[in-house]
Amino acid sequence: MTADGSSSFAKKKKGKVMWAIVAVVVVAALIGSVVAYTVYNNNQNKVSNIYFYNWWATDGKVALTKTVAAFHSKYPQYQEVSTLKPGAGGIAARLAILDLIQSGQAPNTFQANFGSDMISYAEAAPHGLGSFVNMTPVAQSMGLMTSAVPSVIHAGMYNGTMLSLPVDTHRASMLYFNPQVLRAHNLPIPTNLTQLLNETAALEAAGLTPWMVPGNDNGWDQLNLWESIFLSLAGPQLYDQIPYGTLNLSSPTVQNYIYQTNQILLQFTSKNYNYAGASTLTWSEAISHVVSGQAAFQVNGNFYVNYAYDYLNTTTYPAVAPYTNWTNVTLMEMPFPGTSSYYNLVIDSVAVPTGASSQSGLLFAKYFSSFAGQQIFTKWKAVTFYNNVTKNYYNDPAQWTDYQALLSTPSNDFVMSFPGGLFPSVFSAVDTAFTGLTQGGASDLSTWNTTFATQMSSEKSQWLTANQMGLGFWGTLSNPLGGYLPPWVNATAAVSHRAAASSSSVQGTAPIAGHQAQAVSAPVIAIRSLGNLVTGTSLLKADVAMQSLRQMWA
């Protein structure tokens, strides 16, 4: 018996009970830890899908696959899943995305052209600008405002607001050719439009096919050719006005440029000059005929460089020394004759809608647009927009030349290619109209001109809507894309900008008035020296058509 009256046996029994309770608690804690660790470990191993809507069925497919693999390696908890909608120029995908956004079912992430795509989507979205992640602070935090070529950023910035992140930079209005074909006929590489016209006639006279203009892309290839001819003739200042819908179609000067552009297009696509089987070919199917020498010339963006490398095992070289002297080169590229001073932009980007998946989507977009992502993606597609690349990591010599041109082009000599610059609905209508023009020839000119005028009005109308949302132009007031501000921008701000631009020395920026169009006389002389432009259409009939055109747009 102890002093408190309890027996030693009872005390021992009480101690055992307490130890048993402690043991149960410890075991429970251990089980809880194991369960928690297992749940945590399972969550860590769980892979979440990021759905990416895009149109890279051929060009860009290899580059995307490699970039996605690198992204998953860095972020193993995420896996990109492509939703693919193929089609030249991405028009099928762009219209499908527009429909999804309008119905409130926007994809997790999606490909968009820098240009008018995101404005169109913001106008259609149920919550307007609030339907998409504002990429302006994202781009700032990534350093893109200082580490990227400014004009590339301005191409995706609407009055200072970015709605997507860039992932590459293409150059449109490029001429592709097999230099051995020209060499065999003692023809130089054409450096201006007059020379190109003369060589077209010379090749046809020698029994060769001068042109490859595919006809199975719903007009996309004809549009690429038309915009290249117009840019060569009219220069960037007038060209800048087409994507805004502000081109003065009543101006005799403008009418003359359009007339010449139409006639040259009809010549290159006529049965005398175009490849016999071109009507059944897509752009990706066509280039092999140029590589093999069955056709001399084809116009496209530098999408062809990477397509030829990935699918034809063909390296594309720039038309510069020493490559111009090599006898084993079967594919060369150069800016369309008369456009070498300008950089016609086509820029892919990634947009992220707001919502439950915006954080994972933004992670994917930021990696894609980062310097690390760019070194993977643009090795296989286009060129990067970062301005600090000193080592040539590209697959093709042509890519390095395109990149160096991107860095050296003055800001006022950048223009926006129609496939990216026109609103999707306008682009689709113009695209389709080109099919009719090239199939119907001169007899369809009136229909084409009417369609063009109608769609320019629609383009302007959509920009005016964008202006009401505060997105009325590309770039910023101090740095609009190409140095051009549309007339609806505040007049006082525009005057201030022009005064600043005239004294600017940043990156060789020239005054806005510095845009110089080519003289009309040289192409006209070349046209008249060829005689008839289109089979069965005399110069007299062409002059009558010109008068009709002026009356229609008066």
C-alpha distance (Angstrom), angle and dihedral (degrees) to the residues before:
residue distance angle dihedral
M1 . . .
T2 3.79 . .
A3 3.79 128.6 .
D4 3.81 92.2 -94.3
G5 3.78 91.6 51.4
S6 3.84 98.2 -107.8
S7 3.76 123.9 123.1
S8 3.82 122.1 -119.9
F9 3.83 88.9 -121.0
A10 3.82 92.3 58.8
K11 3.78 90.6 48.4
K12 3.79 92.3 52.5
K13 3.80 90.6 49.5
K14 3.79 91.7 52.3
G15 3.81 90.9 51.5
K16 3.81 92.5 53.1
V17 3.80 91.0 51.9
M18 3.79 91.2 52.5
W19 3.81 92.1 49.9
A20 3.80 89.7 50.0
I21 3.81 90.5 53.8
V22 3.80 90.8 48.8
A23 3.80 90.5 49.6
V24 3.82 91.9 51.7
V25 3.80 90.9 50.0
V26 3.82 92.1 49.1
V27 3.82 92.7 48.0
A28 3.81 90.6 48.4
A29 3.77 90.6 50.1
L30 3.79 91.0 49.7
I31 3.81 91.7 49.3
G32 3.81 89.8 48.4
S33 3.80 90.6 51.0
V34 3.79 91.8 49.8
V35 3.81 91.4 49.0
A36 3.80 91.9 46.6
Y37 3.80 91.6 48.0
T38 3.79 91.0 48.5
V39 3.82 92.2 50.4
Y40 3.80 90.6 46.5
N41 3.78 91.8 47.3
N42 3.81 91.6 48.4
N43 3.80 90.6 49.6
Q44 3.79 89.5 50.2
N45 3.79 90.9 52.0
K46 3.80 94.2 44.8
V47 3.83 113.1 108.0
S48 3.80 118.4 -145.9
N49 3.78 119.7 -156.1
I50 3.80 122.5 -126.2
Y51 3.79 108.9 -160.8
F52 3.79 114.5 -145.5
Y53 3.81 119.2 -169.0
N54 3.82 110.7 -153.4
W55 3.82 145.7 143.0
W56 3.83 101.1 -131.9
A57 3.79 98.0 126.7
T58 3.83 95.1 142.4
D59 3.79 116.2 -8.0
G60 3.78 104.8 52.0
K61 3.79 96.1 16.9
V62 3.81 94.7 104.7
A63 3.80 92.2 41.6
L64 3.82 92.1 50.5
T65 3.81 92.8 48.2
K66 3.80 91.6 53.8
T67 3.80 93.2 45.3
V68 3.80 93.0 48.9
A69 3.82 90.6 50.8
A70 3.80 90.2 52.8
F71 3.81 91.3 47.1
H72 3.81 92.0 51.7
S73 3.80 90.4 47.7
K74 3.82 90.0 55.5
Y75 3.82 94.8 39.4
P76 3.83 106.0 27.9
Q77 3.80 91.6 173.8
Y78 3.81 89.3 69.4
Q79 3.78 132.7 59.4
E80 3.78 125.4 -173.7
V81 3.80 115.9 -133.8
S82 3.80 116.7 -164.6
T83 3.77 122.5 -137.7
L84 3.78 101.3 -161.9
K85 3.81 127.4 -154.3
P86 3.82 107.4 170.3
G87 3.78 127.3 -160.0
A88 3.81 138.4 123.5
G89 3.78 111.9 -77.0
G90 3.80 89.8 6.9
I91 3.79 89.7 -94.4
A92 3.83 94.5 139.1
A93 3.81 91.2 50.6
R94 3.80 93.6 43.0
L95 3.80 92.3 53.6
A96 3.83 91.3 44.3
I97 3.82 90.7 51.6
L98 3.80 89.3 48.4
D99 3.82 90.2 54.1
L100 3.82 92.3 47.7
I101 3.81 92.3 49.4
Q102 3.79 92.1 47.3
S103 3.80 90.1 53.5
G104 3.81 92.4 48.8
Q105 3.82 94.4 -109.3
A106 3.81 101.5 109.6
P107 3.84 115.8 169.9
N108 3.85 119.0 -105.7
T109 3.80 88.9 -107.2
F110 3.76 130.6 -10.7
Q111 3.77 143.9 -172.4
A112 3.80 115.8 -105.9
N113 3.75 134.3 176.2
F114 3.77 115.0 -116.6
G115 3.78 99.3 -118.9
S116 3.78 125.3 56.3
D117 3.81 101.1 -17.1
M118 3.79 97.7 92.3
I119 3.80 93.1 44.6
S120 3.79 88.9 53.8
Y121 3.80 90.3 49.3
A122 3.80 93.2 47.2
E123 3.80 90.0 51.2
A124 3.82 90.2 51.2
A125 3.82 100.2 39.9
P126 3.83 118.5 104.2
H127 3.82 91.4 -124.6
G128 3.77 99.3 32.0
L129 3.80 114.2 -144.6
G130 3.79 89.4 -2.5
S131 3.80 89.2 68.8
F132 3.82 91.7 72.8
V133 3.78 136.7 52.8
N134 3.80 110.1 -102.2
M135 3.79 102.5 -121.3
T136 3.82 96.1 -170.3
P137 3.83 95.9 91.1
V138 3.82 89.5 37.7
A139 3.80 91.5 55.7
Q140 3.79 90.1 45.9
S141 3.81 92.3 51.6
M142 3.82 89.7 49.4
G143 3.80 91.0 52.3
L144 3.81 94.2 -118.5
M145 3.79 92.4 136.6
T146 3.79 89.9 67.5
S147 3.81 105.2 21.5
A148 3.82 98.9 49.2
V149 3.80 131.0 70.4
P150 3.84 101.6 -90.6
S151 3.81 96.0 -136.0
V152 3.81 90.8 56.4
I153 3.80 90.6 54.2
H154 3.80 91.4 45.4
A155 3.81 90.1 54.3
G156 3.82 88.8 65.7
M157 3.80 97.5 35.9
Y158 3.80 120.9 91.6
N159 3.80 111.0 -158.0
G160 3.81 87.4 -32.9
T161 3.82 98.0 -41.9
M162 3.82 122.9 113.4
L163 3.79 120.4 -160.9
S164 3.83 99.4 177.8
L165 3.82 139.2 25.7
P166 3.83 121.3 -115.4
V167 3.80 119.7 -118.4
D168 3.83 102.9 179.3
T169 3.81 145.5 -7.7
H170 3.81 123.5 -125.5
R171 3.77 128.6 -172.0
A172 3.80 115.2 -137.0
S173 3.82 127.1 -163.2
M174 3.79 94.8 54.8
L175 3.80 124.2 155.4
Y176 3.82 116.5 -139.7
F177 3.79 122.3 -162.6
N178 3.79 145.0 152.3
P179 3.82 104.9 -112.4
Q180 3.81 91.7 -156.5
V181 3.82 89.8 65.7
L182 3.80 91.0 56.0
R183 3.80 92.2 43.3
A184 3.80 92.0 52.6
H185 3.81 89.4 58.4
N186 3.82 96.8 39.7
L187 3.79 91.9 -113.5
P188 3.81 120.9 147.4
I189 3.79 123.4 -132.8
P190 3.85 102.7 -87.1
T191 3.79 112.9 -113.7
N192 3.81 99.4 177.7
L193 3.79 137.9 31.8
T194 3.80 94.4 -106.0
Q195 3.79 90.6 56.4
L196 3.80 91.7 47.2
L197 3.80 90.9 52.5
N198 3.80 91.9 49.4
E199 3.81 93.4 47.7
T200 3.80 90.3 48.8
A201 3.80 89.1 57.8
A202 3.82 92.8 43.5
L203 3.80 93.6 52.6
E204 3.79 92.3 47.8
A205 3.81 90.3 49.7
A206 3.81 88.9 52.7
G207 3.81 90.2 55.8
L208 3.82 96.7 -104.2
T209 3.79 129.7 124.8
P210 3.81 107.7 -110.7
W211 3.81 100.0 -169.0
M212 3.76 144.0 42.0
V213 3.81 110.3 -164.4
P214 3.84 107.5 161.0
G215 3.78 117.1 -140.1
N216 3.79 104.2 -163.6
D217 3.82 99.7 78.4
N218 3.81 97.7 79.5
G219 3.81 92.9 -103.3
W220 3.80 98.6 -47.4
D221 3.82 94.9 122.5
Q222 3.81 92.1 47.5
L223 3.80 89.9 50.5
N224 3.83 90.6 52.6
L225 3.79 89.6 51.6
W226 3.82 94.6 45.0
E227 3.80 94.6 51.2
S228 3.81 91.0 47.6
I229 3.80 92.5 52.5
F230 3.82 91.9 46.4
L231 3.81 92.4 48.9
S232 3.81 90.0 50.1
L233 3.80 92.3 50.2
A234 3.81 103.0 37.0
G235 3.80 104.4 27.2
P236 3.80 128.7 -135.7
Q237 3.81 100.7 -62.8
L238 3.81 94.4 65.6
Y239 3.80 91.5 33.7
D240 3.84 89.5 56.2
Q241 3.79 89.6 61.1
I242 3.81 96.6 59.5
P243 3.84 97.2 69.9
Y244 3.82 87.8 49.9
G245 3.81 93.0 46.9
T246 3.81 90.1 -125.8
L247 3.81 99.0 117.1
N248 3.81 108.2 129.0
L249 3.79 101.9 -123.7
S250 3.82 91.0 -176.2
S251 3.79 92.4 63.0
P252 3.84 112.5 105.9
T253 3.82 88.3 -143.8
V254 3.80 92.1 54.5
Q255 3.80 91.6 44.3
N256 3.79 89.7 52.5
Y257 3.80 92.4 52.1
I258 3.81 91.7 48.1
Y259 3.77 91.2 47.0
Q260 3.80 92.3 51.9
T261 3.80 91.6 44.8
N262 3.80 91.9 51.7
Q263 3.78 92.8 48.4
I264 3.80 95.1 49.0
L265 3.81 90.4 47.3
L266 3.79 90.3 51.9
Q267 3.78 90.2 49.7
F268 3.80 95.0 51.4
T269 3.82 92.2 45.9
S270 3.82 96.7 43.8
K271 3.80 120.8 113.6
N272 3.80 89.9 -108.5
Y273 3.78 93.8 58.7
N274 3.80 109.5 22.9
Y275 3.82 125.5 80.7
A276 3.80 110.4 -88.3
G277 3.81 95.4 -125.3
A278 3.80 96.7 38.4
S279 3.81 94.8 109.9
T280 3.83 91.6 69.3
L281 3.81 97.0 44.8
T282 3.80 131.9 92.3
W283 3.80 121.7 -145.1
S284 3.81 91.9 -99.2
E285 3.79 92.8 50.0
A286 3.79 94.1 47.6
I287 3.79 104.7 60.6
S288 3.81 94.3 70.3
H289 3.82 87.8 66.9
V290 3.80 89.9 57.6
V291 3.81 91.7 46.9
S292 3.81 89.6 52.0
G293 3.81 92.4 47.8
Q294 3.82 96.8 -114.1
A295 3.80 89.5 123.7
A296 3.79 128.3 23.9
F297 3.82 107.3 -148.8
Q298 3.79 139.2 27.8
V299 3.80 131.5 169.6
N300 3.78 124.0 -142.6
G301 3.77 141.9 123.7
N302 3.79 118.8 -82.1
F303 3.81 87.3 -88.8
Y304 3.79 82.6 103.2
V305 3.79 93.4 66.6
N306 3.78 94.3 66.6
Y307 3.80 95.4 34.8
A308 3.82 90.7 56.2
Y309 3.80 90.6 47.7
D310 3.81 95.3 47.8
Y311 3.80 100.7 40.0
L312 3.82 108.7 18.5
N313 3.80 99.5 37.0
T314 3.80 86.1 -127.4
T315 3.78 126.0 139.1
T316 3.80 117.1 -144.0
Y317 3.79 117.9 -142.1
P318 3.79 128.7 -162.8
A319 3.80 116.1 -114.5
V320 3.80 93.6 -108.9
A321 3.78 135.5 103.1
P322 2.96 133.0 -47.2
Y323 3.82 92.0 21.4
T324 3.81 93.6 55.7
N325 3.81 88.5 66.7
W326 3.81 95.9 49.4
T327 3.80 115.7 106.1
N328 3.80 97.3 -158.9
V329 3.83 97.7 61.9
T330 3.82 113.3 110.0
L331 3.82 100.6 173.9
M332 3.79 128.6 43.1
E333 3.77 133.0 168.7
M334 3.78 133.2 -157.8
P335 3.81 135.8 159.6
F336 3.79 110.6 -79.4
P337 3.83 106.6 -86.8
G338 3.79 109.6 -82.6
T339 3.84 95.1 21.2
S340 3.80 102.1 76.7
S341 3.82 92.2 111.4
Y342 3.82 92.4 55.6
Y343 3.80 131.9 69.4
N344 3.80 112.9 -144.8
L345 3.79 105.4 -156.6
V346 3.81 129.4 -141.0
I347 3.80 109.6 168.8
D348 3.79 128.2 -179.7
S349 3.78 119.1 -149.0
V350 3.80 141.7 173.4
A351 3.81 122.3 -122.8
V352 3.80 127.5 -164.7
P353 3.82 122.9 -155.7
T354 3.80 117.9 -142.8
G355 3.79 116.2 -105.1
A356 3.79 142.9 77.5
S357 3.81 95.2 -32.7
S358 3.80 97.9 42.1
Q359 3.81 95.6 103.2
S360 3.80 95.2 54.1
G361 3.79 90.6 40.5
L362 3.79 90.8 51.7
L363 3.80 90.8 50.3
F364 3.80 89.2 55.3
A365 3.81 93.4 46.0
K366 3.81 92.7 48.7
Y367 3.80 92.9 50.0
F368 3.80 90.9 47.5
S369 3.81 90.5 51.6
S370 3.80 96.1 40.7
F371 3.80 122.5 103.4
A372 3.82 89.7 -109.6
G373 3.80 91.7 52.0
Q374 3.78 91.8 45.2
Q375 3.79 93.5 55.5
I376 3.80 88.2 58.9
F377 3.79 101.9 38.0
T378 3.81 100.5 40.3
K379 3.78 93.6 45.2
W380 3.80 83.0 72.6
K381 3.81 100.9 29.8
A382 3.82 136.2 37.2
V383 3.83 115.8 -47.5
T384 3.77 134.6 -67.9
F385 3.80 124.9 -100.0
Y386 3.83 93.8 -140.6
N387 3.78 110.2 113.3
N388 3.80 98.6 -149.5
V389 3.82 104.2 68.6
T390 3.80 109.8 129.0
K391 3.80 100.5 161.3
N392 3.80 119.9 70.8
Y393 3.82 102.8 -126.0
Y394 3.82 95.2 160.2
N395 3.80 125.4 117.0
D396 3.82 95.3 -133.7
P397 3.82 130.9 47.5
A398 3.82 87.9 -135.7
Q399 3.81 90.6 63.7
W400 3.80 92.6 56.9
T401 3.80 91.2 50.3
D402 3.82 90.8 48.9
Y403 3.81 89.7 50.0
Q404 3.81 93.1 50.7
A405 3.81 89.5 49.3
L406 3.82 89.2 51.8
L407 3.80 90.2 56.5
S408 3.80 95.1 46.1
T409 3.81 101.7 43.5
P410 3.84 112.8 107.9
S411 3.80 112.6 -117.8
N412 3.82 93.4 -114.7
D413 3.81 91.4 57.6
F414 3.80 96.4 62.6
V415 3.80 116.3 103.7
M416 3.79 133.3 -179.4
S417 3.79 116.5 -114.5
F418 3.81 115.2 -126.7
P419 3.84 95.5 -118.4
G420 3.81 88.7 63.0
G421 3.78 101.0 22.8
L422 3.79 100.3 54.3
F423 3.79 120.2 74.7
P424 3.83 110.2 -102.4
S425 3.81 94.6 -110.1
V426 3.82 92.2 48.0
F427 3.78 92.4 44.9
S428 3.81 90.6 51.5
A429 3.81 92.7 51.0
V430 3.81 94.5 45.9
D431 3.79 90.4 43.9
T432 3.80 92.1 54.9
A433 3.80 92.1 45.3
F434 3.80 90.3 60.0
T435 3.79 89.9 61.1
G436 3.79 89.7 57.9
L437 3.79 92.5 45.7
T438 3.78 95.2 53.3
Q439 3.80 93.7 41.9
G440 3.78 96.0 45.1
G441 3.79 96.2 36.9
A442 3.79 120.3 -165.8
S443 3.82 91.3 -11.0
D444 3.82 89.6 65.9
L445 3.82 96.0 50.6
S446 3.79 93.6 99.4
T447 3.82 92.3 52.8
W448 3.80 91.8 46.9
N449 3.81 93.4 48.9
T450 3.81 90.9 49.6
T451 3.81 91.2 49.4
F452 3.79 91.2 48.5
A453 3.82 92.4 51.0
T454 3.82 92.0 46.9
Q455 3.79 93.3 49.4
M456 3.81 92.8 47.2
S457 3.79 86.8 57.4
S458 3.81 90.2 49.7
E459 3.81 91.3 48.4
K460 3.79 91.4 52.9
S461 3.81 91.5 46.7
Q462 3.81 92.1 54.6
W463 3.80 90.7 49.1
L464 3.80 90.4 51.7
T465 3.80 88.3 54.0
A466 3.80 88.8 49.5
N467 3.79 89.4 50.3
Q468 3.80 89.9 57.7
M469 3.82 86.8 56.3
G470 3.81 91.0 51.8
L471 3.83 92.8 -104.4
G472 3.79 99.3 104.0
F473 3.81 102.4 140.5
W474 3.80 145.4 8.4
G475 3.79 117.7 -87.0
T476 3.79 126.3 -2.5
L477 3.79 132.9 -54.0
S478 3.79 90.6 -100.8
N479 3.82 93.2 43.4
P480 3.81 114.0 25.6
L481 3.78 114.7 175.3
G482 3.81 110.0 -85.7
G483 3.80 90.8 -1.5
Y484 3.81 91.4 -80.5
L485 3.80 125.4 129.8
P486 3.83 117.2 -174.0
P487 3.82 116.7 -125.0
W488 3.81 95.4 -106.0
V489 3.80 91.6 66.9
N490 3.79 112.4 103.2
A491 3.82 106.6 -76.8
T492 3.80 94.9 -138.4
A493 3.80 91.3 50.8
A494 3.81 90.7 48.3
V495 3.81 92.6 51.8
S496 3.81 90.6 49.0
H497 3.79 90.3 49.6
R498 3.78 93.8 50.5
A499 3.79 91.4 50.2
A500 3.80 90.3 51.0
A501 3.80 92.7 45.7
S502 3.80 93.0 52.7
S503 3.82 90.6 59.5
S504 3.79 98.5 36.6
S505 3.78 120.2 117.5
V506 3.80 98.2 175.9
Q507 3.83 111.6 131.3
G508 3.79 90.6 -15.1
T509 3.80 92.9 -61.2
A510 3.79 111.6 -178.6
P511 3.82 126.4 -154.3
I512 3.78 115.1 -83.4
A513 3.77 89.8 -111.8
G514 3.78 87.3 60.9
H515 3.80 93.3 90.5
Q516 3.78 106.2 112.4
A517 3.79 122.8 -167.5
Q518 3.77 120.1 -149.1
A519 3.78 116.2 -100.8
V520 3.78 112.2 -94.1
S521 3.77 93.7 -137.2
A522 3.82 100.4 74.1
P523 3.83 97.6 57.1
V524 3.81 90.8 41.2
I525 3.80 90.4 53.8
A526 3.80 90.0 48.6
I527 3.80 91.9 48.3
R528 3.80 93.1 50.7
S529 3.79 91.7 46.4
L530 3.80 89.0 58.6
G531 3.79 93.0 55.2
N532 3.78 110.3 -150.2
L533 3.80 114.9 29.8
V534 3.77 96.8 -164.9
T535 3.78 126.5 27.0
G536 3.79 108.6 -92.9
T537 3.83 94.5 8.6
S538 3.78 114.1 108.1
L539 3.77 125.4 -160.5
L540 3.79 88.2 -109.8
K541 3.81 90.6 56.9
A542 3.80 89.3 45.0
D543 3.80 90.7 54.0
V544 3.81 89.8 50.5
A545 3.81 89.0 49.9
M546 3.80 88.6 52.2
Q547 3.80 91.4 54.3
S548 3.81 89.6 49.2
L549 3.79 89.6 50.9
R550 3.79 91.8 52.7
Q551 3.79 92.0 49.3
M552 3.82 92.1 49.7
W553 3.81 93.0 52.7
A554 3.80 97.1 36.8
